[in-house]
Amino acid sequence: MMKKMILKQLKLPAYIGAIITNCYIIQDEETKEAMVIDPASEEDKIIELLHILGANLKYIYLTHCHGDHIGGASQLKEKAGGKILIHSEDYEGLGNPDINLTGIMSEKPITVQADSRVNDGDALHIGNLEFKVIHTPGHTKGGSSLYCEKEKFVFTGDTLFKGMWGRTDLPTSSFEDIMNSITKKLLVLPSDTIVYPGHGIITKIEEEEPIYYNLEPGEE
C-alpha cells in the first residue's frame, strides 16, 4: 500500500504587523505523526485541524525567530504537545524581543523557549518522511529551510518568496548572506522542487532561477 503524506496550509494573521503568515501542517498518514511549521497565531485553529487529522504532533518547527512566525508556538506546545525546534543561530532571538521584533512592533513583547536547536544538514523524521535542515541565513542569521527530497518540496520561511527574497534591513540580517543562501543552497535543488514560502503563494525553483542569474552578492 502506498504511503501517503498530508500537507495543509493555514493563512494566519501575524502577531506583528498587518501581515498574513503561511503556517503548514505535514502529516505522515500511516503513522499519524505530524509537524507544524511557523504557527504565527490562532493555535486553536491549528489544533482543531490536527484533531480532524487525528494527528500526533511531534515537532513545531520555526524557520526563524521573528514574531510573525512564532506567535502561537508556546501555546500550541502547551495545548497539543510537540517539541519546538529552531536553528541554533536563531535560538537567542527567540528570547530577545528586540531581535524577534515583538519588542519593536508589538505592544506585548514575547519570548519562546525552544526544546532543541537544529543545524545545517540535520535530518528530521515525521513517520516515513525525512526532512533535511538547510541553514539559509540572510533574513535572520539563523534562518533555515526544510527540504523533503522524497516529496520534492522545500519550506523556505522568509528566505525565498515567489519573485522576491526576504527583507535584509532587520536585526542580524544580511543581503550578502540571503543571496548566498538562495543561489548556493536553494537554487541548486532540483528545478521541479516546489517552494512553500513563509508568506505569499507557492512557486517552484525553476520559476525563481531567472531572477537571480544576473545578481551578485554584495553590500546593501
C-alpha positions in Angstrom: 0.0 0.0 0.0 1.4 3.4 -1.0 2.3 5.6 2.0 0.7 9.0 1.9 1.5 12.4 3.1 -0.9 15.1 4.1 0.0 18.8 3.7 -2.2 21.6 4.9 -1.7 25.3 4.7 -3.2 27.8 7.1 -3.0 31.6 6.4 -2.8 33.2 9.8 -2.7 36.8 10.9 0.7 37.7 12.1 1.5 38.5 15.7 3.2 41.7 14.5 2.2 44.0 11.7 -0.6 43.7 9.2 0.8 40.5 7.7 -0.6 37.1 6.8 1.8 34.2 7.5 1.8 30.8 6.0 1.6 28.1 8.6 2.0 24.5 7.4 0.9 21.1 8.8 2.7 18.0 7.5 1.5 14.6 8.5 2.5 11.0 7.7 -0.8 9.4 7.1 0.4 5.9 8.1 1.9 6.8 11.5 -0.2 9.9 12.1 2.9 11.8 13.2 2.8 15.5 12.3 4.9 18.7 12.2 3.6 22.3 12.3 5.8 24.9 10.6 5.6 28.5 11.7 2.5 28.7 13.9 2.0 32.5 13.7 -1.1 32.7 15.8 -4.5 31.2 16.4 -3.2 28.0 17.9 -6.7 26.7 18.5 -7.4 26.7 14.7 -4.2 24.7 14.2 -5.2 22.3 17.0 -8.7 21.8 15.5 -7.2 20.8 12.2 -4.7 18.4 14.0 -7.7 16.8 15.7 -9.6 16.4 12.4 -6.5 14.7 11.0 -6.1 12.5 14.1 -2.5 13.8 14.2 0.1 13.2 16.8 2.1 16.4 16.9 5.9 15.6 17.1 7.6 18.9 16.1 6.8 22.6 16.0 9.4 23.9 13.5 10.3 27.6 13.4 12.0 28.7 10.2 13.3 31.8 12.0 12.8 33.8 15.2 10.5 36.7 14.1 7.3 37.3 15.9 5.1 36.8 12.8 6.2 33.1 12.7 6.5 32.2 16.4 3.4 33.9 17.9 1.4 30.7 18.6 4.3 28.3 19.3 4.3 28.3 23.1 0.5 28.0 23.3 0.5 25.3 20.7 3.0 23.2 22.6 1.2 23.7 25.9 -2.1 22.5 24.4 -1.0 19.9 21.8 2.5 18.8 22.8 5.4 18.6 20.4 8.9 19.9 20.6 9.8 23.4 19.5 12.8 23.4 17.1 14.8 26.3 15.6 18.3 26.7 14.1 20.9 27.2 16.7 21.8 30.7 15.3 18.3 32.0 16.0 17.9 30.4 19.4 18.9 33.6 21.1 16.5 35.7 19.1 13.5 33.6 20.4 14.2 35.0 23.9 15.1 38.6 22.8 12.1 40.8 21.8 14.4 43.3 20.2 15.7 40.6 17.8 12.4 38.8 17.2 10.7 42.2 16.6 7.9 41.8 19.1 9.7 44.4 21.3 9.7 46.8 18.4 6.5 46.1 16.5 4.1 44.9 19.2 2.5 46.2 22.4 3.3 42.9 24.1 6.8 41.5 23.6 7.0 37.7 23.6 9.7 35.1 24.1 9.7 31.5 23.2 11.7 28.7 24.6 12.9 26.1 22.1 13.3 22.5 23.2 16.1 21.7 20.7 18.4 23.5 18.3 19.0 22.2 14.8 21.9 22.8 12.5 22.7 22.6 8.8 22.4 19.0 7.5 20.3 17.7 10.4 17.6 15.2 9.4 14.1 15.3 11.0 11.7 12.4 10.6 7.9 12.5 10.6 6.9 8.9 10.3 8.3 7.8 7.0 9.1 11.3 5.8 12.6 12.8 6.1 13.3 16.5 6.1 16.8 18.0 5.7 17.6 21.2 7.6 19.3 23.7 5.3 20.8 26.8 7.0 19.7 29.7 4.9 20.8 32.9 6.7 20.1 36.4 5.5 16.7 37.4 6.7 18.0 36.4 10.1 21.3 34.8 10.9 19.6 31.6 11.9 17.0 31.3 9.2 16.6 27.8 7.9 14.7 25.9 5.3 13.3 22.3 5.4 13.7 20.1 2.3 11.9 16.9 1.6 13.7 15.2 -1.3 11.2 12.3 -1.5 8.2 14.7 -2.0 10.2 17.3 -3.9 9.3 20.4 -1.8 11.1 22.9 0.4 9.8 25.2 3.1 11.8 28.4 2.8 10.4 30.7 5.6 11.3 34.3 4.7 14.4 33.5 2.6 12.7 32.9 -0.7 9.3 34.0 -1.9 7.7 34.0 -5.4 9.7 36.6 -7.2 11.4 38.1 -4.2 13.6 37.4 -1.2 13.1 38.4 2.5 14.0 41.7 4.0 17.6 42.3 5.0 17.2 45.6 6.9 16.4 43.9 10.3 18.4 42.7 13.3 21.0 40.0 12.3 20.0 40.2 8.6 22.4 40.4 5.7 21.8 41.0 1.9 25.0 39.1 1.0 24.0 36.1 3.2 20.5 35.9 1.7 21.8 36.0 -1.8 24.3 33.2 -1.0 21.6 31.2 0.7 19.3 31.4 -2.3 21.9 30.9 -5.1 24.1 28.4 -3.4 21.7 26.4 -1.2 18.2 26.7 -2.7 18.5 27.2 -6.4 20.8 24.1 -6.5 17.8 21.9 -5.6 16.1 20.1 -8.4 14.4 22.6 -10.7 10.9 21.0 -10.2 11.1 21.4 -6.4 8.0 23.1 -5.0 8.7 26.1 -2.8 6.4 26.7 0.2 7.3 30.2 1.5 6.6 31.9 4.7 4.3 34.5 3.0 2.5 34.7 -0.3 1.9 31.9 -2.8 3.8 28.8 -3.7 6.3 28.6 -6.6 9.0 26.3 -8.0 12.7 26.5 -8.0 12.7 26.7 -11.8 10.4 29.7 -11.8 12.8 31.6 -9.5 16.1 30.8 -11.1 15.9 33.6 -13.8 15.5 36.3 -11.2 18.9 35.5 -9.8 21.0 34.9 -12.9 22.4 38.4 -13.0 22.5 39.1 -9.3 25.8 39.1 -7.4 26.1 39.1 -3.6 27.2 42.5 -2.4 26.7 45.2 0.2 23.4 46.9 0.7 
